[in-house]
Amino acid sequence: MMRNSSRGSVDPFIVMDVMEAARQAEDAGRHIIHMEVGQPGTAAPARARDALQSAMRADPLGYTVALGLPALRQRIARLYGEWYDVDLDPARVVVTPGSSGGFILAFTALFDAGDRIALGAPGYPSYRQIMKSLDLVPVEIETRAEARYQMEPSDLAAVDYQGMMVASPANPTGTMLGKEALGALVGAAQERGAAFLSDEIYHGIEYDHKAVSALQISDDVCVINSFSKYFSMTGWRIGWLVLPEANLRQVERLAQNMFICAPHAAQVAALGALDAGDELEANMDVYRANRQLMIDGLPRAGFDRIAPPDGAFYVYADVSHLTQDSRAFARAILDEAGVAVTPGLDFDPARGGGTLRFSYARSTADIVEGLERLRGFMQAQGHIDQ
């Protein structure tokens, strides 16, 4: 029997297990409402699909250069001018196979085995699992509800770290950092000589305030982004990094060897998606409506310990007064109500037994139906009155 590496012994991504359980229920003929996965219910924009159709007729879609199609890198750089008034050199943009490929490239390029990276809990679980697989040490900082589950420099005063990873808007909470708060974290990392990484995958999906990019604060940061969320292209596996000039050649060499290039077809589609503003804003109208339904409907269904999200399409609920086993609770909701939700254990191993994440990325009709089913479940469990 072949041996397994210790690096490969990472935890499962629980939401993917929930997706599989939901798929099995659907195969058995049940109608499941999907509130588990952070995936838009919409297709890639029509402009993206049209661009790819044209390219498939005219272009063999072979390898691109490792850093990505020059036209796509230029257009991504232009996005920073449009969204943040940042003048970005396209040479600093690296196209990656999804943000996941970006994490692998950034973590490998910036850190050595044993380096410690500070990140907030609750947070996206694959950060720590990818770090573990690369023999890096995730240092999870238990963030406070009063700080809207974002790290603060005071949390890090006594922590030894060579890197800091921040997400705003965050998964699973949807909370954002303002310019002053984000700047304070960038400053704390740079004073220590630590690399600062900013996951900006949910930028564009904001409600009352525009998200702040770390590039508005400093050029000496690594920004990770993707076409998955705002651009509605999850399965296309296309993302990007923005890096300081001094780190580019290192990342390029790694990209050449690890990936050769991001999928050419997805790069063509991404270029089209960047000019699909009308369609993408129509998607945002759906998220805005769904967000309000969740803010109003979850408390009526008995999930009243929630904070309105600033961005993304998640609500993170404290259910510690109902359960300390969020995985079993989520399974009961799936089995009895036909609603798939994500246990908080994915995002916060220490405290996630008492939390759930609800995604509202799907159609408004699904959100309405899901909230009704949740209310019925909670009534049947005796958690709320009839």
N, C-alpha and C positions, 0 to 999 in steps of 0.2 A: 504494500500500500504506500503510495507517495505521501511524503510528509507535507504538513501545512506550516506556513510561516507564522511567527508570532505577530508580525506586522499586519497580517491579513485577518486577525481575530478581532475585527471591529464589530460593534453592535449593529443589529439590523436597523434600517430606516423604517420605523414603525408605520408611518403613513402608507408606505408601499404595501405592508402587510394588510393594512385596513383596506386599501384599494383591491387587493387580491380577494379578501373575504367578501367585499361588495360585488366583485365580478362573479364569484361563485354563487352568490345569492341571485344575481341577475340571470345566470345560466340556469338556475333552478326555477326561473319564471317570475321572480319577484321584481317589483319596480322600486329601485333604490334612488333616493335623493342624495346627490353627492355634495356634501359639505366638508369632505375630508382633504381634498387635494387642492394645492395652490395652482390651479390651471384654469385659464380663461375658458369659458364655454364657447367662445367664438373661434372661427378659423383664422388662419393668417390673412392679412388684408388682401383684398382683391388685387391691388397694385402689385403685391408681392407675388401672388400666384400668376398674374399675367406676365410679369417680368420673367419668371422662370419658364413659362410656356414658350415665350419668344426665344429665350436662350437655348432651350432644348432643341429647337428647330435649326438653330444656326451655329451652335457651339458644342464641341465634344465634351465640355465640362470636365477637363482633366485636372491634374494638380494645379493649384495656384502656388504662388510663393508662400513661404511659411507664415509671414506676418499678415497675409490676407490680400485680397484684391485692392490695388491702390485706390480705385474709385470709391470703394466701401470705406476705406480708412479715411479718405478725404471727407466723405459725407458724414461719418461719425464725428470727426473733428468739428465740422460745421454745426452739428447738433449742439455742441457745447457753447457755441456763440449764440444760437437761437434760444436755448433753455436757460443759460446761466451768465451770458455775456462774458464768457471766457474765450480768449484767443488761444486755441490749441493747435500745436504743430501736428499734422497728420502722422509724421514719423513716430510719434509717441504712442500711437494706437496699434494694438496687436489684436487681430481677429482670432477668436478661440472657438473650439468645439463646445459651445455652451459656457455658462459661468463656471460649471464644474471643471471643464478643461482649463479655464482661467485660474481657478483655485490651485489646481495641480501645478501649473506653470509658475504661478507666483510663489507658492509655498516652497517649491523646489529651487527656484532661482534666488530667493531672498534668505532662506534659512538653512542651517546645518542640523544634522541629527542631534537631538537633545535640546535644541533651542525651545524656548518657552514663549507661547503666544497667548496674550490675555484676550479673553472674549467674554461677553456678558451672557448670563443665564437668566431667563430663558433665551434661547437663540437657535438658529438653524442647525440641526443636528449633524449634517454632513461636514460642517467645518471641522468639528473635533474628530470625526471618523477619518476624514482624509488626512488630517494632521497625524493621527496615530499610525496610519498606514505608511507615513513617510518618516516615522520615528521622531516626530516632533511632539512637544508636550503642550496640550491645550490647558490653559490655566483659566478655569471657569470662575467668573466673578458673580456672586449672587447679587443681582441688582434689586433695587427696592421699588415697590409700587409707587412710592412718593416721587421717585425719579423717573416714573413712567417706564420702568424696566429698561433703562439705559444706563450704561456705566458713567461714572463721574470721576474726575481725577483723584478725589479723596479715596475712592475705592482702591486705587492702585498705588497709594503712597508706600505701602510696605511690601509690594509685590515685585518679585524678580521676573522680568520679561524682556525678550529681544524683539517682540512684535506685538502689535495691537490690532485687533480685528473689530470693526464696528459696522453695523447695518442700520441704515435710516432711509426710508421707513423699514421697520424691523419685522422679521418673521419670528415669532407668531403674533406679536402684539399690535403691529401696525403703527407703533409710536415713532416719532421723528425727533431729531436733534436740530435745534435752531443753530444759526451761524456761531453764536457765542459759545454754546455748549460743545458743538463739534470742534470749534477752534481750540477750546481748552483741552480736549482730548488729543488733538493733533500736537499741540504744544507740549503736553505731558510726555507723549511718546518721543518727540524729537529731542527734548531736553535730555532724555535718557539714552539717546542714540538708537532707539528702537524703530523698526519699520512700521509704518502706519498703513493699514489696508482698509479701504472703504467699500463695502458691498452696497452698490446703488441699483440693484436689480429692480426695485419697485419704484424707481423714479418715473415720473409721469402719472403714476396712480396716487394722486394727492387730492385733498378735499378743501380744507380752509386755507392752507398755506403751501407755497412751493417748497419742495425739498431742496436742501442745500447740498451741493457737491463739495467734496473735500478739495477739489481743484479750485474752488473759489477762495480757499484758505491758503493753500500751499501747492507748489509744483513737486515737492519732495514727498509724494504719496503714491500709493498704488490703488487705482480705482478699478473695481470689477463690476461689469454690467452685462446685460444680456438682452436678447430680443424676445425672451420667453414670456414676460409678464405684460408690460404696457403694449408691446408690439404683437402679442397674442401668437407666439411662435414656439411653444414649448418643445414639441417633438422634432423641430427642425435642427435643434442643437447648434445654436449659433450665438456667440457672445463676444465680449471684447475686454481687453485690459487697456488702461492708460498708465504709463510708467514714466519715471524720470529717464532722461536721455541716457544716463550712465548705466542703467540696468537693461537697456534694450538688447544689446548684442548677446548678453547672457540668456535672456528669454528667447531670443531668436534661435540660438543654437539648440536650446532645449526643445522648442516647438518643432524644429526641423526633424529632430530625432524621435520625439514622442508621438507626434501627430502627423508629420509631413505638412498638413494644412488642415484648416477647417473645411467641412464639406463645401465644394464649389457651388453646388446647387443651392444650398442654404444661404451662401454669401450673396448670390444673385437675388434671391427672394428678399433678403434683408435690405438690400439696396432699394428695392421697390417699396418695402414697408416704411422706410424713412420718409417717404413722400406721401404717405397715406393718412395725413393728419385728420381729415374729415371723418374717415371711417373709425379711426382710433378714438376720436373724441366722442363719437356715438357710443362706443364701448364704455367710455367713462360715464356717460349718462346712465347706463345700466348699473354700473358699480355704485354711483351716487344714490340711485333709487334703492338698490339692494342694501346699501349701508344703512339707510334710514329705516328700512324694514327690519333689519337686524337690531338696531338700537332700540326700536319700539317693541319688537316682537319677542326678543329673547327674554327680557324681564317678565313679560306676560306669560311666557312658558316656564318661568321659575328659575331662569338663569339671569339673576339680577346683579351679580357681582362682576360687572364688566366696565371697561373704560372705552369711550368712543375712539376708534382708530383714526390717526392723522392721515394715514396712507395705506397702501397695499389693499388687500381684500380679505382681511381676517379679523375676527373678534376672539380675544383670549379671555376665557371665563374662569373665575375662581369657583370651583365646585367642592372645595375641601370640607364644607359643611354637609355635603351629600355623600362623599366617598373619599377614600384614600387610595383607591385602585382605579385610576382613570381608564386603564386598558379594559378592565372587566366592565366598567360603566359604559364605555364606548361600544363594547361588543353587545351589551344589552340593548342599547339604543338602536344598533344596526338590526339585531335579531327581532326586536319587538316593534320598532317604529319604522324600520326600513330607511333610516337616515344614517349615512356614514359620516362620522366626525373623528377628529384626531385626538388621541390621548396626549396630555401635556408631557408625559414621560419622554417623548421624542425630543422635547425642547429644553427640559430642565430635569435631569435625572434625580436631583435631590428633592425638588418640590413638586414635580409634575404629576405625582399621583393624585393631586388635588386640583388639577386644571384640565380644561378641554380647549381645543382650537376649532372654531367654526369658520369655514371659508364661504364667502358669498360671491365667488367668481362666476357662478353659472347663471342661467337665465332667471329673470325675475319671477316667472311662474314657478320655477323650482324652489326658489327661496320662500315664496308664500306657502307652498305645499309643505316644505320642510319644517317651517315654523309651526304650522298646524299640527304636523305629526309629533314634533317635540313636545308641544303643549299636551297632546293626548297622552304621550308616554309619561310625562311628569305627573299628570293627574292620576293615571293608573297606578303609579308608584306611591301615590299619597304625598308627593312633595309640594303640590299646590292644590287648592280647592277646586271642586268641580265647577 
